[in-house]
Amino acid sequence: MRLAVIPARGGSKRIPHKNIRDFCGKPMIAWSIEAAKESECFGRIIVSTDDAEIAQVAREYGAEVPFMRPAELADDYLGTAPVIAHATQWQNANGQKASQVCCIYATAPFVQAGDLQRGLKILQSTNADYAFSVTSYAFPIQRAIRITSEQRVEMFHPEHFNNRSQDLEEAWHDAGQFYWGNAEAWLAQKLLFSHDATPVPLPRHRVLDVDTPEDWEQAEWMFKTLTKSLA
């Protein structure tokens, strides 16, 4: 059985109630739930939360909240893997065992059903432990600069000063939308960024990490523009 797990901890500091705050007409988490449902990839869609209000909203939009996340898995410093492992363990102990598990972030309004379907196909066809969303950097990372304590600039990699941008290797980063994985990999909490993972490339115009109020405003503009272009 394929399982979707949407982690949605309460207590967001920078954007209060971020997971259920209205985003373009719906609670933010609703977009992730609806993409998971539309993909028809999953036998079950679970929201893992420690917050009763988030749980209520999740149920209203068609997800299950069969357990409340333990406090030890809901602090500010815990990574995602233990949360997904916990949900997978719960599923295996309380129903049909999970074969593949997809972590979908609650703050990923640009996630699309087709991308989830493509990610599953890539996971299955490559025999990787994980398949997750990535996108390319807009500028060569080899030409990045830092601002020093003296308010001067210096290159991270000065050896590339004279290299043309088009001659430098393209770099990619985690798109922060979804992470397919075999259940055994999640349970073992195997390293995600490794040779055992395979990429699911996404276009840059559908990727934004929503962490600050400025990110939120930019995401709304991006979402409205994308929705208008598809209408």
PyMOL commands that set and color helices and strands:
alter all, ss='L'
color gray80, all
select helices_A, chain A and resi 18-20+28-39+52-60+71-73+80-94+113-126+141-143+158-160+165-167+183-187+204-206+213-230
alter helices_A, ss='H'
color red, helices_A
select strands_A, chain A and resi 2-7+22-23+26-27+44-48+100-104+130-136+145-147+153-155+172-182+197-201
alter strands_A, ss='S'
color yellow, strands_A
deselect
rebuild
show_as cartoon
